[in-house]
Amino acid sequence: MELDTIIQATQRAVARNDWKNASNIINGLPYPDIATVLGHVSTEEALQLLRRCQQDKQSIIFGYLEPSIQSSIAQLMNRSELTALFEKMDHDERADLYNRLSEEERQSILPGLAHAEREDIRNLASYEEGTIGAIMTSAYVSLHADLTVTEALERIRLEAPDAETIYQIYIIDKQRHLEGTASLRDLLLANQQATLRDIMVKEVIHARADEDQNEAATQIAHYDLLALPVVDDQQRMVGIVTHDDALDVAQEESAEDQMRLGAVTGQIGGKLNVSLKDASIWLLYRMRVFWLVVLVFGNIFSGAGIAHFEELIESMVTLVFFLPLLVDSGGNAGSQSATLMVRALATGDVRGRDWFSMLGKEISVALLLGLSMALAVSVIGVYRGGINIALVVSLTMVIIVIVGSVIGMSLPFLFTKFKLDPASASAPLITSICDATGVLIYFNIASMILEMPAV
């Protein structure tokens, strides 16, 4: 049965208050699918369905819910339910939920938790949003270097139920300084009487807890890691970032970049914190109005350029026919260049110092693109206005495409230089700049060629 059909069947059962049937419909589903179904009913109904799931499954299902839905359900739970949920949730997820609770709700659940769990939540919740510390988990296996392989495997068996991953073991000293790492595969293949010191890898790739979370995702992808150890400013190990959390970060960053490229972030650093389906009209308005108002004033320059050449336009009305075609081509070329450059800067394929070398390549590519587009448009130019118009349109096309491409590739570098997100060089921003520039280029070329005395 398709998920959409299951959602509709569950909604019908809930509407009839047939909770037994609704529970039967969803109980056999994978956890992510159950969470999807719960996201399509009201908060009160989602809580009722969650309560009817097996107790050991509730925290797992809860972890797959959208953050906004988690917060809403948590507000409806009684103290004992919320405390039990916190005890079973993954360490990093419960810290995130803790940060979204009110101060009153926090104080109501903390007394019911063990001292170690309270301290763990407070520690993980203390890191600033957007840092590696905010996405790391403290549920990892750490051992001392003097343990034998046999002893280490026994300790792993004991700690495995509470660990996020057991495939990578971290070796620390008494002060929790990171000394090395060993994989579970290394332990299984090693001499059982060897010590961890004998088999561990001493050069460990790691990150600082106060670094940007994107750094963790980049390192995990670059070095193909299952998890990345995280240390504090004194090189003491404080947690790990797993590959699935790094994937979430990468997806979130990709979504933010796409919004910035579309100029729907409200401001240079803004982001949409809820799903589009749940976003209010007022929120969507605020996300979009900033850049649109700014660009309205930016487009005034295009109008001023057209007004300046009013006499030329009156004497050669045919020029107006090609105006949208030419300025849009510059904006399109610029948007393409910006998209490629933002992606390259985000992945580290290109650095800020590479601007000059990329400039030469971009101009070459833009020249070829401009010539191809000029050839196509010249035919229309001859048909609409003769050889002179075709010459104006073709030459303008080449120059506008080159200028638009250079603007599109340069703006992300410029934003990077000023410590801003290169994705803030949005397509509407580039299009508006290219429109104003294209108008000036077009009519200046037309003025020079068409007013040139005949030979």
N, C-alpha and C positions, 0 to 999 in steps of 0.2 A: 504494500500500500504506500502511495506517495505521501510525503510529509504534509503537503497542503491538505490532502484528504483527511489525514490524521488530526490536523489542527482543527478542521471544520467539525469532525466527529466529536472531538473533545469539547469544543465550544457548545455544540448542541447538548451534549450530556450535562455540562455545567449549567447551562440555561435551565435544564429540567431539574436541577439539584440532584442529579443521579451521580453522586460522587464515586460510588463503587464502580460503575461502568467507565467513568472518566479515568479513574485510576488504572483499571484493567487495560485501557487503550494505550496508556503511555508507559506502563511499567516495564514492558519488554523492549523498549526503545534504547538505543545508545544514549549515554548521558548528554552529549551535546544536543541531540534531537529533543530530549525531554525539556532541556532548558529553552529551546526554541519554541516549543509548545507553550511553556509557562509564560513566555514573553508575549503571547497572543491572547492572553486572558487578563482580567483585571488583577491588581495587586492582591486583593483579598482572596480571589479565586486561586491565584498562583500559590499563595501560602497554604490554602486548604489542600491543594494537590500535592505540594511539597511534604506536608505533614503525613500524607498517606503513602509516601514512598518509604522504602526500607530505611531505617535510621542510619545505617552505615553508608547509605548512598546519598543521603540528603546534602552533606557537605560537598560532595563531588559535583552533584547537579548544581548546587548553589554557586560553585566556582565558575561554571560556564555561563551564568546569567550576565546580562549587561550590568555595568556598575550602577546605573541609575535604578534598575529593577532590584538589584541587591539591597541598595539603601532603603528603598520603599518597603520591601518585605521585612528588613531588619527592624524598621520602626514599628511594625505591627506585631512582632514576636514578643512573647513575654521574656522575663529575665532568664529563666531556666533554659528556654529554647535557645536564646541567643548565646548563652554561656556554653551550652553543649555544642552549638555550631562552631564557635570560636575554637574549642578544644580540638575539633577534628579537621578544621580547614588547613590548607597549606599555609606555611608561615608567612610567605610574602603576600598571599591573598588576604589573610586576616588582618595584616598590617594596613593594607590598602582600605579595607572595610572600616577598620578602626578610625582611620583618618577622615572618613566620610560621615561618621557618627557625630551626634551632638555631644557636648561635654557631659550632659546629664546621662546620656546613654552609655558613654564610656565609663563613667563612675559606677554605673549600676552593674556592669558585667565584670569589671576587673577584680572585685573581691571574690568572685566565684572561681577564678582561675588560680592555678598553682603559681607560686612565686616565680619560678623559672619562665613560665609562659607569659606572665605579666611583664617581666623584664625584657623578654624577647620581643614582644609586641611594641613596647615603648621604644626599644632600640631601633627596630626596623622602621617604625613610624616617624622617627626623628629626622630622617633624611629628607632633604628638599626634593620636591617633585621635579622629575626630569633628570635626576642624577642616577648613577648606577646603584647607589645605596637604596633608592626607592623601589627598585625592581628586583633586588637580590633576595635570596632566601637563606635562612640560617640552618636549614635542614640538610646538612651534608655530613659525610663521614670523615672525621679527622683522627689520625692516629699518631703515635710517637715513633720515632725512627728506630728505637731499640727493640721493637716487637718483632718476633719471628713471623714468617708467613703464616704458619699454623695459627698462632695467636691472633694475627690480624684478621684472618678469615672468620674466626670465632667471634671477634668483636663486630665484624661487619654483619654477621647473622643477627646479632642482638640489636644493632642500630638500624638495620634495613627497613623495618616497618615504619619508622618515623623519618626516613631520609628521602629527599626529593629524587636523588639518583645514587646508586651504589657502584656505578661503572667506573668512576674515577675517585680515587682515595687521595686525601691531602695529608701530608706529613708535616706536623708542626712541632715546635719545641714547647717547653713549659710556659713560656710567655706568649704562646700562640703565634710566633713568627713563622711564616711559611718557609719550610726548608726544601720541600720537593713534592712530587706527585707520582702516583703509580696507578695503572689501570687494573681492573679486576682480572683482565686477561693476563697481565704480567704476574699477578699473584698465583693464578691457577697453573701457569707454566713454570714458575720458579721452584727451586729447591725448597721444600717445606721448612727446613731449618735455617734458611737464610734470613737475614734481618731486612726490614724495609729500607734501611740505610744502604744496603748492598744493591738493591734493585731500583730504587727511586730515581726519577729524573730530577736533577737539581736545578736546571735552568727552566723555570716555570713562567709561562706567559700569564700575566695577571693584570688587574686594573685597580685603580683607586676608587673608593666608594663615593668620593665627591666629584668624579668626572662625569661628563655628559653621558646619558644612557646610550646614545648612539655609538659611543666608543666601544661599549661592550658588544653591541650587535655587529659592528665592523670587525672586531677582533675574532669573534666566534666564527663569522663567515670566512674571514681571511685564513685563519689557521685550522678551520674545519674542526672545531672543538665541540664536545658534548656539553661542557660547562666551563665557565671562566671563573677562577678564584678571584675574590675581591679582598683587598687589604685596606687598612686605614693609613693615616699619615705616618704611623710608626711601624709600618710593614707587618702589623698583626692581622691575621686572617679574620674577617668578620662575616663572610658569606660567599655564595656563589651565584652566578647568573646562568641559568640553564638555556639550552638552545631553543626551547619552545618560548621562553620569555623573550629571548633575543628576536625571535621571529615576530612576536607581537609588537615589539618596539619598531622593527623594520616596517611592518604593515602600517602602524600608526604614523610613522614618519612619512611614508609614501602617501597616505591619505592627506596629511597636512600639506605636503608639497603640492599635491594636485589642487587643493583648495587655494593655496597661495598663488599658484599659476593661473587659476581662474579668477583671482581677486575676490574671493568670497570669505575672507578671514576677518573682516571687520577692521583689522589693523595689521601692521607688519608682523606682530608676534601672536596674533589671535588664533584660536582653534575651536572646533566644534566638539564639545565634551559629551554630547548625547547623540543618539542615532538620529538620522534625518527624519525617520518616521515619528519619533517622539518630540522633535524640536518644535517649539511654539512659533507662531507667526511673528511675534515680537523679536525672538532670538534670530530667526532667519533674516528678518529685516535689518537688524543691527549688524549681522555678519556681512551683508551685501552693500549697505548704503554708503559706507565710508569711501571706498574706492570709486564707486559710481559718481558720487558728488565731486570728489577730487578730479576725476577725469572729465566731468562736465566742463570745469574751468580750463582743463588742459586742452579740450577741443576748441576752445575759443580761438586759439592760435591758428587752427585750420581755417576758421571762418575769417579771421583777420587777413590771412594770406590770400584767400579768394577775393575779399573785398579790395585788397591792394591792386589786384590785376583785373578789376571790373571792366575797364575800357577794352583790354585785350580780349576778354571773354565776349563782350558785346560785338566786337568786330569779327570774332571767329567762334561762333556758338558751338561748332563741332567739337571744340576742346572739352566741353562739359561732358560729352558722351564717354570719354576715356578716363575722366577723373576718378570715379569710384574704382574702376578696374586697376588703375595704376597704384593708387594709395593702398588699396587692399592687398595688392601683391607684395608691397613693401612690408606691411604688417604681418602678412602670412609668413614671409621669409624670416622676419625677425622672431616671430613666435616659434618657428621650427628651430632656429638657432638657439634660442633661449632654453627650449625644452631639452635639447641635446646637451647643452652646457650645464644646466642645473643637475641633470642626471649624472654627468661625468664628475662634477664637483662633489656631489653627494656620495658617490661610491669611492672617491679618492683616485679615480682614474686620471683626473686633471687637478693640478694645484694652482694656487693664485699666481705663482711665478711663471706659469706656462702661457700666460695671456699673449705674449708677443709671438710665440711660435704658432699658437692656435689662430692668431689674427691672420697670418699669411695663408694658412690653409683655408680659413673661412672665406677670405677674399677670392681665392682661386675657385673654390666651389661656387660662391655666389656669382662670380663672373660667368661661369658655365651655365648656371641656372638662368641668369639674366639674359644671356644670349639666346638660350632656347625659348624663353618666354617672349623675348623681343621678336624673334622670327615668327612666332605664332600670331602675335598681335599686329605685326606690320602689314599682314594681308588685310586685316580689318581696317587698318589706317589708310591704306591705299583706296579701299572701297568707299570709306566714309568721307575722306577729305583730300585724297591725292598723295603725291610723293612727299611733299613737305610735312604734312600731318603724320604720315607713316614714319618719317625720319624723327620727328619730335617724340612720338609715342615710343618708338623703338629705343632711342637713346635714353629717354626717361626711364623706361623699364629696366634697362641694364643698371643705371646709376641707383635707382630706388631700391632694387633688389640687393645690390652691394651694400648700400647704406643701411637698409633695414637689417640685413644679416649681421653687419658689424655691431649695430646697436643691440641686437638681440643677444649676441654672444658676449658683449662687453659688460652689459648691466649685471649679470650674475657675478662676474669677477669684481665689479665695483662694490656690490653689496657685500661680498665676502671680505674685501679689504676693510670695510667699515664694521666688520663683526656682525653683519646682519645675515639672515637666512637668504641664500641666493635664489630660493624659490619665490621670494617676495618680488622678484622681477617678473611680474605677472604678465600674461598675454594681453589683457586689456591695457595695461600701462604701456607696454611696448607698442601695441597697435596705435594708441593715441599719439605717442611720440613720432612714430613712423608716418602717421597721417599728416601731421603738421609739417614734418620735414618733406614728405612727398609732394605736398601742395606747392611749397616754395621751389623745389627742384623742377617740377613739371612746368610751372608757369614762367620761371626764369629761362628755361631752355626754349620754351615756346616763344617767349619774347625775343630772344636772341636770333632764333632761326627764322621765324615768320616775319619779323620786322627788318630782316637783313635785306638790303637792296639787291634787286636782281642783277646778275652779271650780264 
